[in-house]
Amino acid sequence: MNTQNETEKKPRPTRVFSGVQPTANIHLGNYLGAIKRFVSVQHEMESLFCVVDLHAITVPQDPKMLKAQTREVAAAYLAAGIDPKKSIIFVQSNVSAHAELAWVLNCVARMGWLERMTQFKDKAGENSERMSVGLFDYPVLMAADILAYKATHVPVGDDQKQHLELARDIAQRFNTDFKAKGFFPSPEPLIGGPASRVMNLQDGTKKMSKSDPADLSRINLTDDTDTIVRKFKKARTDQFPMPESVDELKSRPEVDNLVGIYAAMAETTKESVVAQFAGQGFGAFKPALADLAVEKLAPITEHMRRLMSDATEIDAILKVGAERANSIAQPILKQVKEIVGFFN
Ligand code: TYM
């Protein structure tokens, strides 16, 4: 017979969910801050990795490009090492539970919560009146993505921390409002490591971003070897030699960023990179960084190119992924509908 103690000891099931938008220019920040982490976490927990096209259309997209970019993100997942037999790789708009649950959660989330979201303020700037309602509502759809699978862990870059906190608030509020204690778990963010916020190569105070008009500001996952080398060569630094301690990095944002990128790619710490290059000039560090980046990225880029030259394999994987994702999300959505009191 199961005693209460034994039941309590049973570990809660774990599940990973994360996503990348199919907007142009998937870059090194997406890889080091998120995708590289997806590859390792898939061996620890059941994992779903989504191409979040519903999120992409919160700003205007060219429909033809959107389809190609959706395949490009899927190709990046596969080329980086996500195993489609192990993990579920799929496209968000192929699983209707995301949009359906987002509506329910829209009625749980509060305007004031969304008004505090800094990413919306940054993206909208002075033009918030002219932004789509979807862009404002973006974090609620994110919460729906995660909660549609009752995911417990969410690997993301540092910029998504606030959205994850909101997802936790929404989950708790749903459980309280509908007296459904413990129904949705509080998803844990998995953020960390030396490249959880990769910065712009030309301005160490700005995040590396897909939408920056300056191509030199980022390393795209589709860049060839020469381009990678050239971009690191042109990356902004300062007139001082490489730092002697990590403390020094605090006042040298561009150098801090390059050291973080090196550390993440070499799978080591900033401390050890600083120790290795202390006092040397950038004439030594930058080529070493470019070589390391080429060594790590060239096989991924090459594999992505092969996958994208014939979409058959990607499309087949995404189709199976959507079926698997749907089979997890549908029963959860059904329970949500019952809890809310929808007629069926
Ligand atoms: P997206 O496509 O903007 O970014 C995808 C992932 O890359 C991370 N990232 C970075 N990490 C380090 N340095 C950077 N410069 C950098 N830029 C981007 C992001 O943190 C993200 O992890 N809203 C999400 C997509 C999403 C999602 C979700 C994530 C939609 N639904 C549910 C987790 C769970 C986003 O930022 O996409």
Boltz pocket constraint, residues with backbone or C-beta under 6 A from the ligand:
constraints:
  - pocket:
      binder: B
      contacts: [[A, 17], [A, 18], [A, 19], [A, 20], [A, 21], [A, 22], [A, 29], [A, 30], [A, 31], [A, 32], [A, 33], [A, 34], [A, 52], [A, 55], [A, 141], [A, 142], [A, 143], [A, 145], [A, 146], [A, 154], [A, 155], [A, 156], [A, 157], [A, 158], [A, 159], [A, 160], [A, 195], [A, 196], [A, 197], [A, 198], [A, 199], [A, 207], [A, 208], [A, 209]]
      max_distance: 6.0
